[in-house]
Amino acid sequence: MSEDLDRISLTLPSSMVDRLDGIVDEWEYASRSEAIRDSLRDFFATYEWESGDEQHHHGTIVIVHDHHVSGIADELQTVQHEMSDIITSVQHIHLSHDTCMETLVVAGAGDSITELANRLRAIGGVQQVKVVVVDE
């Protein structure tokens, strides 16, 4: 690690320590500290884009929808075309006879990514929208 490290104390219930230790072992982290640093990086990235910032982010938006709902494909495509400036890639997958999943790779300001996710959530027949945003 190239930056100086500061030592802090962290107080957790024993059940959380047990879970943390299990994850450290299972995911083969070098230490509890490295696992917590990794978690904090994700926490910071989530905080930044959920705060509606203008900072540039990369991530994915996963949409699960019922493809039998009349006009849903057109509505999804309309929103995607209207916000194509932040969408870099789209993948469409058939999960079952009734259900499809689309994965949108996005890059742009946090508030734009949030706007896109909210517009997709508002479409009738969309069952689930998950957003994952990462820092560079």
DSSP file with accessible surface (Angstrom, degrees, kcal/mol):
  #  RESIDUE AA STRUCTURE BP1 BP2  ACC     N-H-->O    O-->H-N    N-H-->O    O-->H-N    TCO  KAPPA ALPHA  PHI   PSI    X-CA   Y-CA   Z-CA
    1    1 A M              0   0  124      0, 0.0     4,-0.1     0, 0.0     0, 0.0   0.000 360.0 360.0 360.0 130.2    0.0    0.0    0.0
    2    2 A S        +     0   0  129      2,-0.1     2,-0.2     0, 0.0     0, 0.0   0.695 360.0  74.3 -85.9 -19.9    1.5    3.3   -1.1
    3    3 A E  S    S-     0   0  138      1,-0.1     2,-0.1     0, 0.0     0, 0.0  -0.581  89.9 -97.0 -95.9 157.5   -0.2    5.7    1.3
    4    4 A D        -     0   0  155     -2,-0.2     2,-0.4     1,-0.1    -1,-0.1  -0.413  40.4-135.8 -65.5 147.6    0.4    6.2    5.0
    5    5 A L        -     0   0  108     -2,-0.1     2,-0.4    -4,-0.1    -1,-0.1  -0.864   9.9-154.2-110.1 141.5   -1.9    4.3    7.2
    6    6 A D        -     0   0  152     -2,-0.4     2,-0.4     2,-0.0     0, 0.0  -0.910  17.6-132.0-108.3 141.1   -3.7    5.5   10.4
    7    7 A R        +     0   0  242     -2,-0.4     2,-0.3     2,-0.0    -2,-0.0  -0.785  29.2 176.8 -94.1 130.9   -4.7    3.1   13.1
    8    8 A I        -     0   0  139     -2,-0.4     2,-0.4     2,-0.0    -2,-0.0  -0.899  26.3-123.2-125.9 163.3   -8.3    3.4   14.4
    9    9 A S        -     0   0  109     -2,-0.3     2,-0.4     2,-0.0    -2,-0.0  -0.847  22.6-165.1-105.2 143.1  -10.2    1.4   16.9
   10   10 A L        -     0   0   98     -2,-0.4     2,-0.5     2,-0.0    -2,-0.0  -0.995   6.1-156.1-132.4 128.0  -13.5   -0.3   15.9
   11   11 A T        +     0   0  132     -2,-0.4    -2,-0.0     0, 0.0     0, 0.0  -0.916  23.3 165.6-108.3 122.7  -16.1   -1.6   18.4
   12   12 A L        -     0   0   57     -2,-0.5    -2,-0.0     2,-0.0     2,-0.0  -0.964  41.7 -99.3-133.1 152.2  -18.5   -4.3   17.0
   13   13 A P    >>  -     0   0   77      0, 0.0     4,-1.9     0, 0.0     3,-0.9  -0.375  41.1-113.5 -64.0 150.1  -20.9   -6.8   18.5
   14   14 A S  H 3> S+     0   0   92      1,-0.3     4,-2.7     2,-0.2     5,-0.2   0.835 115.9  60.8 -59.4 -31.1  -19.3  -10.3   18.7
   15   15 A S  H 3> S+     0   0   74      1,-0.2     4,-2.0     2,-0.2    -1,-0.3   0.889 105.9  47.2 -64.5 -36.0  -21.8  -11.6   16.1
   16   16 A M  H <> S+     0   0  100     -3,-0.9     4,-2.9     2,-0.2    -1,-0.2   0.889 110.6  51.7 -71.4 -37.5  -20.4   -9.1   13.6
   17   17 A V  H  X S+     0   0   37     -4,-1.9     4,-3.0     2,-0.2     5,-0.2   0.929 109.3  50.6 -63.4 -42.6  -16.8  -10.0   14.4
   18   18 A D  H  X S+     0   0  108     -4,-2.7     4,-2.1     2,-0.2    -2,-0.2   0.921 112.4  46.3 -61.3 -43.5  -17.7  -13.7   13.9
   19   19 A R  H  X S+     0   0  192     -4,-2.0     4,-2.3     2,-0.2    -2,-0.2   0.919 112.6  50.5 -63.9 -44.5  -19.3  -12.9   10.5
   20   20 A L  H  X S+     0   0   28     -4,-2.9     4,-2.9     1,-0.2    -2,-0.2   0.945 110.3  49.1 -59.1 -46.9  -16.3  -10.7    9.5
   21   21 A D  H  X S+     0   0   46     -4,-3.0     4,-2.3     1,-0.2    -1,-0.2   0.895 109.9  52.2 -61.8 -38.1  -13.8  -13.4   10.4
   22   22 A G  H  X S+     0   0   36     -4,-2.1     4,-2.9    -5,-0.2    -1,-0.2   0.917 112.2  45.1 -63.9 -41.5  -15.8  -16.0    8.4
   23   23 A I  H  X S+     0   0   64     -4,-2.3     4,-3.1     2,-0.2     6,-0.3   0.912 109.7  54.8 -69.0 -41.7  -15.7  -13.7    5.3
   24   24 A V  H  <>S+     0   0   13     -4,-2.9     5,-1.9    -5,-0.2     4,-0.4   0.936 114.7  41.5 -56.6 -44.2  -12.0  -12.9    5.8
   25   25 A D  H ><5S+     0   0  123     -4,-2.3     3,-0.8    -5,-0.2    -2,-0.2   0.954 117.3  45.5 -68.3 -49.2  -11.3  -16.7    5.8
   26   26 A E  H 3<5S+     0   0  150     -4,-2.9    -2,-0.2     1,-0.3    -3,-0.2   0.887 119.6  39.5 -65.6 -40.2  -13.7  -17.6    3.0
   27   27 A W  T 3<5S-     0   0  167     -4,-3.1    -1,-0.3    -5,-0.2    -2,-0.2   0.388 109.1-124.3 -91.6   2.1  -12.7  -14.8    0.6
   28   28 A E  T < 5 +     0   0  170     -3,-0.8    -3,-0.2    -4,-0.4    -4,-0.1   0.848  42.6 175.1  59.7  41.5   -9.0  -15.2    1.6
   29   29 A Y      < -     0   0   46     -5,-1.9    -1,-0.2    -6,-0.3     3,-0.1  -0.471  37.6-127.8 -68.5 151.3   -8.4  -11.6    2.8
   30   30 A A  S    S-     0   0  102      1,-0.2     2,-0.3    -2,-0.1    -1,-0.1   0.795  82.8 -14.5 -70.0 -28.2   -4.9  -11.0    4.3
   31   31 A S     >  -     0   0   45      1,-0.1     4,-1.7    -7,-0.0    -1,-0.2  -0.980  68.1 -98.1-163.5 167.7   -6.5   -9.5    7.3
   32   32 A R  H  > S+     0   0  122     -2,-0.3     4,-2.6     1,-0.2     5,-0.2   0.889 120.8  58.8 -58.7 -41.6   -9.6   -8.0    8.9
   33   33 A S  H  > S+     0   0   68      1,-0.2     4,-2.8     2,-0.2    -1,-0.2   0.902 104.0  49.1 -58.7 -42.1   -8.2   -4.6    8.1
   34   34 A E  H  > S+     0   0   52      2,-0.2     4,-2.3     1,-0.2    -1,-0.2   0.912 111.3  50.0 -66.9 -38.7   -8.0   -5.3    4.3
   35   35 A A  H  X S+     0   0    3     -4,-1.7     4,-2.3     2,-0.2    -2,-0.2   0.926 112.7  46.7 -63.8 -42.1  -11.6   -6.6    4.3
   36   36 A I  H  X S+     0   0   48     -4,-2.6     4,-2.7     2,-0.2    -2,-0.2   0.914 110.7  52.1 -69.0 -39.5  -12.8   -3.5    6.1
   37   37 A R  H  X S+     0   0   71     -4,-2.8     4,-2.1    -5,-0.2    -1,-0.2   0.932 110.4  49.4 -59.7 -43.0  -10.8   -1.2    3.7
   38   38 A D  H  X S+     0   0   69     -4,-2.3     4,-1.6     1,-0.2    -2,-0.2   0.931 111.9  48.1 -61.6 -44.4  -12.5   -3.0    0.8
   39   39 A S  H  X S+     0   0   72     -4,-2.3     4,-2.4     1,-0.2    -2,-0.2   0.895 109.9  52.3 -64.2 -39.3  -15.9   -2.5    2.4
   40   40 A L  H  X S+     0   0   70     -4,-2.7     4,-3.1     2,-0.2     5,-0.2   0.870 103.7  57.0 -67.9 -34.9  -15.2    1.1    3.0
   41   41 A R  H  X S+     0   0  108     -4,-2.1     4,-2.2     2,-0.2    -1,-0.2   0.936 110.7  44.3 -59.6 -44.0  -14.2    1.7   -0.6
   42   42 A D  H  X S+     0   0   94     -4,-1.6     4,-2.5     2,-0.2     5,-0.2   0.919 112.7  52.1 -65.6 -42.3  -17.6    0.4   -1.6
   43   43 A F  H  X S+     0   0  126     -4,-2.4     4,-2.5     1,-0.2    -2,-0.2   0.926 110.7  47.7 -58.8 -46.3  -19.4    2.5    1.1
   44   44 A F  H  X S+     0   0  109     -4,-3.1     4,-2.5     2,-0.2    -1,-0.2   0.919 111.6  49.6 -64.2 -43.4  -17.6    5.7   -0.1
   45   45 A A  H  X S+     0   0    4     -4,-2.2     4,-2.1    -5,-0.2     5,-0.3   0.929 112.7  47.7 -62.5 -43.6  -18.5    5.0   -3.8
   46   46 A T  H  X S+     0   0   41     -4,-2.5     4,-2.5     1,-0.2     5,-0.2   0.932 111.4  50.7 -62.8 -44.8  -22.1    4.4   -2.9
   47   47 A Y  H  X S+     0   0  138     -4,-2.5     4,-1.4    -5,-0.2    -2,-0.2   0.925 108.9  52.1 -58.7 -46.3  -22.3    7.5   -0.7
   48   48 A E  H  <>S+     0   0   67     -4,-2.5     5,-1.2     1,-0.2     3,-0.3   0.939 115.4  37.7 -60.2 -50.6  -20.8    9.7   -3.5
   49   49 A W  H ><5S+     0   0   21     -4,-2.1     3,-1.5     1,-0.2    -1,-0.2   0.871 114.3  54.3 -76.3 -30.6  -23.3    8.7   -6.2
   50   50 A E  H 3<5S+     0   0  129     -4,-2.5    -1,-0.2    -5,-0.3    -2,-0.2   0.739  97.6  66.7 -71.8 -18.9  -26.3    8.5   -3.9
   51   51 A S  T 3<5S-     0   0   66     -4,-1.4    -1,-0.3    -3,-0.3    -2,-0.2   0.439 117.0-114.2 -77.8   1.0  -25.5   12.1   -2.8
   52   52 A G  T < 5 +     0   0   35     -3,-1.5    -3,-0.2     1,-0.1    59,-0.1   0.845  55.5 173.0  71.9  35.7  -26.4   13.2   -6.3
   53   53 A D      < -     0   0   25     -5,-1.2    58,-1.8     1,-0.1    57,-0.3  -0.180  42.4-131.8 -76.6 167.6  -22.9   14.3   -7.1
   54   54 A E        +     0   0  146     55,-0.2    -1,-0.1    56,-0.2    -5,-0.1   0.401  66.8 123.6 -94.9  -1.7  -21.6   15.5  -10.4
   55   55 A Q  S    S-     0   0   94     -7,-0.1    55,-1.1     1,-0.1     2,-0.3  -0.301  70.7-106.4 -63.4 147.0  -18.5   13.2  -10.1
   56   56 A H  E     +A  109   0A  89     53,-0.2     2,-0.3    54,-0.1    80,-0.3  -0.589  46.1 175.8 -78.1 129.3  -17.9   10.7  -13.0
   57   57 A H  E     -A  108   0A   0     51,-2.6    51,-2.3    -2,-0.3     2,-0.3  -0.894  21.6-146.2-129.2 162.5  -18.7    7.1  -12.1
   58   58 A H  E     +AB 107 134A  71     76,-1.7    76,-3.5    -2,-0.3     2,-0.3  -0.923  39.4 113.4-123.1 151.8  -18.8    3.8  -13.8
   59   59 A G  E     -AB 106 133A  11     47,-2.2    47,-2.7    -2,-0.3     2,-0.3  -0.981  50.3 -87.8 176.6-164.6  -21.2    0.9  -13.1
   60   60 A T  E     -AB 105 132A  45     72,-2.7    72,-2.7    -2,-0.3     2,-0.4  -0.968  13.7-155.5-134.3 150.6  -24.1   -1.3  -14.1
   61   61 A I  E     -AB 104 131A   0     43,-2.3    43,-3.0    -2,-0.3     2,-0.5  -0.998  15.1-160.3-123.3 122.7  -27.8   -1.1  -13.9
   62   62 A V  E     -AB 103 130A  37     68,-3.0    68,-2.5    -2,-0.4     2,-0.4  -0.919   7.1-169.6-106.9 128.3  -29.6   -4.5  -13.9
   63   63 A I  E     -AB 102 129A   0     39,-3.0    39,-2.6    -2,-0.5     2,-0.5  -0.971   7.4-166.7-120.3 128.8  -33.3   -4.5  -14.9
   64   64 A V  E     +AB 101 128A  19     64,-2.6    63,-2.8    -2,-0.4    64,-1.7  -0.959  23.5 163.7-112.1 130.6  -35.6   -7.6  -14.5
   65   65 A H  E     -AB 100 126A   4     35,-2.6    35,-2.8    -2,-0.5     2,-0.7  -0.978  44.9-109.4-147.5 158.8  -38.9   -7.3  -16.3
   66   66 A D  E >   -A   99   0A  45     59,-2.0     3,-1.4    -2,-0.3    33,-0.2  -0.799  25.7-159.3 -86.5 112.2  -41.9   -9.3  -17.6
   67   67 A H  T 3  S+     0   0   73     31,-1.6     6,-0.2    -2,-0.7    -1,-0.1   0.605  84.0  70.6 -76.2  -4.6  -41.5   -9.2  -21.4
   68   68 A H  T 3  S+     0   0   96     30,-0.6     2,-0.3    57,-0.1    -1,-0.3   0.608  70.2 108.5 -83.0 -11.6  -45.2  -10.0  -21.8
   69   69 A V  S X  S-     0   0   51     -3,-1.4     3,-1.8     1,-0.1     4,-0.4  -0.521  84.4-106.9 -68.7 124.9  -46.2   -6.5  -20.6
   70   70 A S  T 3  S+     0   0  115     -2,-0.3    -1,-0.1     1,-0.3    -2,-0.1  -0.294  95.0   0.4 -58.3 125.7  -47.4   -4.6  -23.7
   71   71 A G  T 3> S+     0   0   34     -4,-0.1     4,-2.3     1,-0.1    -1,-0.3   0.422  89.0 124.4  81.1   1.4  -45.0   -2.0  -24.9
   72   72 A I  H <> S+     0   0    3     -3,-1.8     4,-2.8     1,-0.2     5,-0.2   0.906  72.2  52.2 -64.6 -40.2  -42.3   -2.6  -22.3
   73   73 A A  H  > S+     0   0   53     -4,-0.4     4,-2.5     1,-0.2    -1,-0.2   0.929 111.3  47.8 -61.4 -42.4  -39.6   -3.2  -24.8
   74   74 A D  H  > S+     0   0  110      2,-0.2     4,-2.5     1,-0.2    -1,-0.2   0.910 112.4  48.9 -63.9 -42.1  -40.4    0.0  -26.5
   75   75 A E  H  X S+     0   0   90     -4,-2.3     4,-2.2     2,-0.2     5,-0.2   0.918 111.6  48.8 -65.2 -43.1  -40.5    2.0  -23.3
   76   76 A L  H  X S+     0   0    0     -4,-2.8     4,-2.4     1,-0.2    -2,-0.2   0.934 113.8  46.7 -60.8 -45.3  -37.1    0.5  -22.1
   77   77 A Q  H  X S+     0   0  101     -4,-2.5     4,-2.8    -5,-0.2     5,-0.2   0.881 109.1  54.7 -66.4 -37.6  -35.5    1.4  -25.5
   78   78 A T  H  X S+     0   0   72     -4,-2.5     4,-2.5     2,-0.2    -1,-0.2   0.952 111.1  44.3 -60.3 -48.5  -36.9    4.9  -25.5
   79   79 A V  H  X S+     0   0   12     -4,-2.2     4,-1.6     1,-0.2    -2,-0.2   0.930 113.7  51.3 -62.2 -42.1  -35.4    5.6  -22.1
   80   80 A Q  H  < S+     0   0   21     -4,-2.4    -2,-0.2     1,-0.2    -1,-0.2   0.906 111.7  46.5 -64.5 -39.4  -32.1    4.1  -23.1
   81   81 A H  H >< S+     0   0  138     -4,-2.8     3,-1.3     1,-0.2    -1,-0.2   0.904 110.3  53.1 -68.4 -39.0  -32.0    6.1  -26.3
   82   82 A E  H 3< S+     0   0  111     -4,-2.5    -1,-0.2     1,-0.3    -2,-0.2   0.779 119.7  34.7 -66.5 -25.6  -32.9    9.3  -24.4
   83   83 A M  T >X S+     0   0   11     -4,-1.6     3,-1.9    -5,-0.2     4,-0.6  -0.006  77.5 125.8-117.5  29.7  -30.0    8.7  -22.0
   84   84 A S  T <4  +     0   0   73     -3,-1.3     3,-0.3     1,-0.3    -1,-0.1   0.693  58.0  77.8 -64.8 -15.3  -27.6    7.1  -24.4
   85   85 A D  T 34 S+     0   0  128      1,-0.2    -1,-0.3    -3,-0.2    -2,-0.1   0.743 105.5  32.5 -67.4 -19.7  -24.9    9.6  -23.4
   86   86 A I  T <4 S+     0   0    6     -3,-1.9    21,-2.5    26,-0.1     2,-0.6   0.487 102.1  87.3-112.4  -4.5  -24.3    7.6  -20.2
   87   87 A I  E  <  +C  106   0A  24     -4,-0.6    19,-0.2    -3,-0.3     3,-0.1  -0.846  43.0 171.0 -99.3 121.7  -25.0    4.1  -21.4
   88   88 A T  E     +     0   0A  95     17,-2.8     2,-0.3    -2,-0.6    18,-0.2   0.664  66.2   6.8-102.0 -18.7  -22.0    2.4  -23.0
   89   89 A S  E     -C  105   0A  61     16,-1.2    16,-2.7     2,-0.0     2,-0.4  -0.977  55.3-159.8-162.7 147.5  -23.4   -1.1  -23.4
   90   90 A V  E     -C  104   0A  64     -2,-0.3     2,-0.4    14,-0.2    14,-0.2  -1.000   6.1-170.9-134.2 134.5  -26.6   -3.1  -23.1
   91   91 A Q  E     -C  103   0A 110     12,-2.1    12,-2.4    -2,-0.4     2,-0.5  -0.992   7.1-158.8-124.8 133.0  -27.0   -6.9  -22.7
   92   92 A H  E     -C  102   0A  82     -2,-0.4     2,-0.4    10,-0.2    10,-0.2  -0.945  12.4-177.9-114.1 128.9  -30.4   -8.6  -22.9
   93   93 A I  E     -C  101   0A  55      8,-3.2     8,-2.9    -2,-0.5     2,-0.8  -0.979  25.0-135.3-129.6 137.6  -30.9  -12.1  -21.4
   94   94 A H  E     +C  100   0A 136     -2,-0.4     6,-0.2     6,-0.2     3,-0.1  -0.824  22.9 177.5 -91.4 109.5  -33.9  -14.4  -21.3
   95   95 A L        -     0   0   90      4,-1.7     2,-0.3    -2,-0.8     5,-0.2   0.822  65.8 -24.2 -80.9 -35.4  -34.2  -15.7  -17.8
   96   96 A S  S    S-     0   0   59      3,-1.9    -1,-0.2     1,-0.0     0, 0.0  -0.906  82.1 -73.6-157.8-174.1  -37.4  -17.7  -18.4
   97   97 A H  S    S+     0   0  146     -2,-0.3     3,-0.0     1,-0.2    -2,-0.0   0.837 132.3  26.3 -60.4 -31.7  -40.4  -17.8  -20.7
   98   98 A D  S    S+     0   0   74      1,-0.1   -31,-1.6   -31,-0.1   -30,-0.6   0.639 113.4  67.9-106.0 -19.7  -41.9  -14.7  -18.9
   99   99 A T  E     -A   66   0A  28    -33,-0.2    -3,-1.9   -32,-0.1    -4,-1.7  -0.902  50.3-177.2-121.1 135.8  -38.9  -12.8  -17.6
  100  100 A C  E     -AC  65  94A   1    -35,-2.8   -35,-2.6    -2,-0.4     2,-0.4  -0.862  10.9-152.3-121.7 158.5  -36.0  -11.0  -19.1
  101  101 A M  E     -AC  64  93A  45     -8,-2.9    -8,-3.2    -2,-0.3     2,-0.4  -0.995   6.5-166.7-130.3 135.4  -32.9   -9.2  -17.7
  102  102 A E  E     -AC  63  92A  14    -39,-2.6   -39,-3.0    -2,-0.4     2,-0.5  -0.978   5.0-159.1-119.8 138.0  -31.1   -6.3  -19.1
  103  103 A T  E     -AC  62  91A  26    -12,-2.4   -12,-2.1    -2,-0.4     2,-0.5  -0.979   7.7-165.7-116.0 120.6  -27.7   -5.2  -17.9
  104  104 A L  E     -AC  61  90A   0    -43,-3.0   -43,-2.3    -2,-0.5     2,-0.5  -0.928  10.6-148.9-106.2 125.2  -26.7   -1.6  -18.8
  105  105 A V  E     -AC  60  89A  57    -16,-2.7   -17,-2.8    -2,-0.5   -16,-1.2  -0.844  27.2-169.9 -89.8 128.2  -23.1   -0.5  -18.4
  106  106 A V  E     -AC  59  87A   1    -47,-2.7   -47,-2.2    -2,-0.5     2,-0.3  -0.879  22.5-178.9-124.7 153.3  -23.1    3.1  -17.5
  107  107 A A  E     +A   58   0A  17    -21,-2.5     2,-0.3    -2,-0.3   -49,-0.2  -0.922  42.3  76.1-149.2 121.1  -20.5    5.9  -17.2
  108  108 A G  E    S-A   57   0A   7    -51,-2.3   -51,-2.6    -2,-0.3   -22,-0.1  -0.984  78.0 -24.5 168.0-170.4  -21.4    9.4  -16.1
  109  109 A A  E  >  -A   56   0A  18     -2,-0.3     4,-2.2   -53,-0.2     3,-0.4  -0.329  56.6-119.7 -67.0 146.8  -22.4   11.8  -13.2
  110  110 A G  H  > S+     0   0    0    -55,-1.1     4,-2.3   -57,-0.3   -56,-0.2   0.881 113.4  52.6 -56.3 -40.2  -23.9   10.2  -10.2
  111  111 A D  H  > S+     0   0   52    -58,-1.8     4,-2.2     1,-0.2    -1,-0.2   0.864 108.3  51.2 -69.0 -30.3  -27.1   12.2  -10.5
  112  112 A S  H  > S+     0   0   31     -3,-0.4     4,-2.4     2,-0.2    -1,-0.2   0.903 109.5  49.7 -70.8 -39.5  -27.5   11.1  -14.2
  113  113 A I  H  X S+     0   0    0     -4,-2.2     4,-2.5     2,-0.2    -2,-0.2   0.926 111.9  48.8 -64.2 -42.3  -27.1    7.4  -13.2
  114  114 A T  H  X S+     0   0   39     -4,-2.3     4,-2.6    -5,-0.2    -2,-0.2   0.918 109.9  51.8 -63.2 -42.7  -29.7    7.9  -10.5
  115  115 A E  H  X S+     0   0   96     -4,-2.2     4,-2.4     2,-0.2    -2,-0.2   0.929 110.3  48.8 -59.6 -45.0  -32.1    9.6  -12.9
  116  116 A L  H  X S+     0   0    0     -4,-2.4     4,-2.3     2,-0.2    -2,-0.2   0.949 111.6  48.7 -60.6 -47.9  -31.7    6.7  -15.4
  117  117 A A  H  X S+     0   0    1     -4,-2.5     4,-2.4     1,-0.2    -2,-0.2   0.921 112.4  48.7 -60.3 -42.4  -32.4    4.1  -12.7
  118  118 A N  H  X S+     0   0   84     -4,-2.6     4,-1.4     1,-0.2    -1,-0.2   0.887 109.8  51.1 -67.1 -39.1  -35.4    5.9  -11.4
  119  119 A R  H  < S+     0   0   79     -4,-2.4     4,-0.4    -5,-0.2    -1,-0.2   0.899 111.5  48.3 -64.7 -37.7  -36.9    6.3  -14.9
  120  120 A L  H >< S+     0   0    0     -4,-2.3     3,-1.3     1,-0.2    -2,-0.2   0.906 108.1  54.5 -68.7 -39.6  -36.4    2.6  -15.5
  121  121 A R  H 3< S+     0   0  112     -4,-2.4    -1,-0.2     1,-0.3    -2,-0.2   0.812 101.9  60.0 -61.3 -31.0  -38.1    1.7  -12.2
  122  122 A A  T 3< S+     0   0   86     -4,-1.4     2,-0.4    -5,-0.2    -1,-0.3   0.593  80.3 104.5 -77.8  -9.1  -41.1    3.7  -13.2
  123  123 A I  S X  S-     0   0   10     -3,-1.3     3,-1.9    -4,-0.4     2,-0.1  -0.576  80.3-113.4 -78.3 129.3  -41.9    1.6  -16.3
  124  124 A G  T 3  S+     0   0   46     -2,-0.4     3,-0.1     1,-0.2    -1,-0.1  -0.367 101.8  29.4 -61.0 133.2  -44.8   -0.8  -15.8
  125  125 A G  T 3  S+     0   0   26      1,-0.4   -59,-2.0    -2,-0.1     2,-0.5   0.192  83.7 126.2  98.7 -14.7  -43.7   -4.4  -15.9
  126  126 A V  E <   -B   65   0A  24     -3,-1.9    -1,-0.4   -61,-0.2   -61,-0.3  -0.662  34.6-178.7 -76.2 124.5  -40.2   -3.7  -14.5
  127  127 A Q  E     +     0   0A 112    -63,-2.8     2,-0.3    -2,-0.5   -62,-0.2   0.746  60.4   7.6 -97.2 -27.9  -39.9   -5.9  -11.5
  128  128 A Q  E     -B   64   0A  95    -64,-1.7   -64,-2.6     2,-0.0     2,-0.4  -0.979  50.8-170.3-158.8 140.4  -36.5   -5.0  -10.2
  129  129 A V  E     -B   63   0A  15     -2,-0.3     2,-0.4   -66,-0.2   -66,-0.2  -0.990  10.8-175.6-134.2 124.8  -33.7   -2.5  -10.8
  130  130 A K  E     -B   62   0A 123    -68,-2.5   -68,-3.0    -2,-0.4     2,-0.4  -0.978   6.6-160.9-121.9 135.2  -30.3   -2.8   -9.1
  131  131 A V  E     -B   61   0A  27     -2,-0.4     2,-0.4   -70,-0.2   -70,-0.2  -0.954   8.6-177.9-117.8 131.4  -27.5   -0.3   -9.4
  132  132 A V  E     -B   60   0A  79    -72,-2.7   -72,-2.7    -2,-0.4     2,-0.4  -0.991   8.2-177.4-126.5 120.5  -23.9   -0.9   -8.8
  133  133 A V  E     -B   59   0A   2     -2,-0.4     2,-0.3   -74,-0.2   -74,-0.3  -0.960   2.3-171.5-120.0 137.1  -21.5    2.1   -9.1
  134  134 A V  E     -B   58   0A  71    -76,-3.5   -76,-1.7    -2,-0.4     2,-0.2  -0.889  21.7-119.6-124.9 155.2  -17.8    1.9   -8.7
  135  135 A D              0   0   68     -2,-0.3   -78,-0.1   -78,-0.2   -90,-0.0  -0.536 360.0 360.0 -84.1 161.8  -15.0    4.5   -8.5
  136  136 A E              0   0  176    -80,-0.3    -1,-0.1    -2,-0.2   -79,-0.0  -0.327 360.0 360.0 -72.0 360.0  -12.2    4.5  -11.0
